[in-house]
Amino acid sequence: MDRLYSFDWYDGIRGGVATYNGQPCYFESQCVDIFTQGVDWFKLSPISNEAFEQEIEQWTLWRKYDAAFRAGLVGAEHHPFLPEDGEKGEELQRRLNHQLVIDENNVLIAQAEFFGLDEQIKQADEAELEVRWTILSAPPSASWRTSYDI
């Protein structure tokens, strides 16, 4: 199994940073119900160690905000960072917007099974989060193929 380090949630995990065979990757959901009949699949591309470290730092700042929000200490107007972390968090976001992207020349297609999520609140608990990737030769319901250079 690989490790899940950060994720975006919208009726399920839609993207984030995880490892594949120990290498940090950015991943994005490609689920389009009309074409995939509800089968969620992902594109994975490797990221640099620098981008990985910055994402971990940003995720840590977001987790601080989320804990304070759930405890009623801050309101939604401060989302996604606590006021004292806002400047640093926004700088990290600016950098990561250019680094956390799918490289169509270096991409894997996969389905995923995620472990360690608290389904009640749709957020990570304190346990280590994991993912089991199943690499596909092509997207579900599609005929094109891609190369795998990871």
WONOR-V179717 format. One record per residue. RES is the residue in three letters. PHI is phi in whole degrees, -180 to 180 (NA if undefined). Layout:
# WONOR-V179717
res->RES phi->PHI
res->RES phi->PHI
This chain:
# WONOR-V179717
res->MET phi->NA
res->ASP phi->-108
res->ARG phi->-98
res->LEU phi->-102
res->TYR phi->-102
res->SER phi->-154
res->PHE phi->-158
res->ASP phi->-104
res->TRP phi->-121
res->TYR phi->-153
res->ASP phi->55
res->GLY phi->132
res->ILE phi->-73
res->ARG phi->-113
res->GLY phi->177
res->GLY phi->154
res->VAL phi->-124
res->ALA phi->-148
res->THR phi->-103
res->TYR phi->-131
res->ASN phi->52
res->GLY phi->84
res->GLN phi->-97
res->PRO phi->-63
res->CYS phi->-137
res->TYR phi->-97
res->PHE phi->-134
res->GLU phi->-136
res->SER phi->-69
res->GLN phi->-117
res->CYS phi->-66
res->VAL phi->-133
res->ASP phi->-51
res->ILE phi->-63
res->PHE phi->-97
res->THR phi->-103
res->GLN phi->53
res->GLY phi->88
res->VAL phi->-80
res->ASP phi->-89
res->TRP phi->-140
res->PHE phi->-133
res->LYS phi->-103
res->LEU phi->-123
res->SER phi->-133
res->PRO phi->-67
res->ILE phi->-126
res->SER phi->-72
res->ASN phi->-61
res->GLU phi->-62
res->ALA phi->-63
res->PHE phi->-60
res->GLU phi->-63
res->GLN phi->-66
res->GLU phi->-66
res->ILE phi->-62
res->GLU phi->-64
res->GLN phi->-64
res->TRP phi->-61
res->THR phi->-62
res->LEU phi->-64
res->TRP phi->-64
res->ARG phi->-62
res->LYS phi->-61
res->TYR phi->-60
res->ASP phi->-60
res->ALA phi->-64
res->ALA phi->-66
res->PHE phi->-63
res->ARG phi->-65
res->ALA phi->-84
res->GLY phi->79
res->LEU phi->-87
res->VAL phi->-138
res->GLY phi->-98
res->ALA phi->-65
res->GLU phi->-63
res->HIS phi->-94
res->HIS phi->-54
res->PRO phi->-106
res->PHE phi->-133
res->LEU phi->-63
res->PRO phi->-53
res->GLU phi->-72
res->ASP phi->-105
res->GLY phi->-58
res->GLU phi->-63
res->LYS phi->-64
res->GLY phi->-62
res->GLU phi->-67
res->GLU phi->-64
res->LEU phi->-61
res->GLN phi->-60
res->ARG phi->-59
res->ARG phi->-64
res->LEU phi->-70
res->ASN phi->-57
res->HIS phi->-97
res->GLN phi->-106
res->LEU phi->-94
res->VAL phi->-138
res->ILE phi->-83
res->ASP phi->-93
res->GLU phi->-63
res->ASN phi->-89
res->ASN phi->-147
res->VAL phi->-138
res->LEU phi->-113
res->ILE phi->-111
res->ALA phi->-150
res->GLN phi->-104
res->ALA phi->-136
res->GLU phi->-123
res->PHE phi->-101
res->PHE phi->-130
res->GLY phi->95
res->LEU phi->-93
res->ASP phi->-89
res->GLU phi->-66
res->GLN phi->-66
res->ILE phi->-111
res->LYS phi->60
res->GLN phi->-135
res->ALA phi->-71
res->ASP phi->-87
res->GLU phi->-79
res->ALA phi->-73
res->GLU phi->-67
res->LEU phi->-95
res->GLU phi->-133
res->VAL phi->-139
res->ARG phi->-113
res->TRP phi->-89
res->THR phi->-116
res->ILE phi->-76
res->LEU phi->-107
res->SER phi->-80
res->ALA phi->-160
res->PRO phi->-61
res->PRO phi->-57
res->SER phi->63
res->ALA phi->-134
res->SER phi->-110
res->TRP phi->-84
res->ARG phi->-122
res->THR phi->-139
res->SER phi->-91
res->TYR phi->-122
res->ASP phi->-108
res->ILE phi->-73
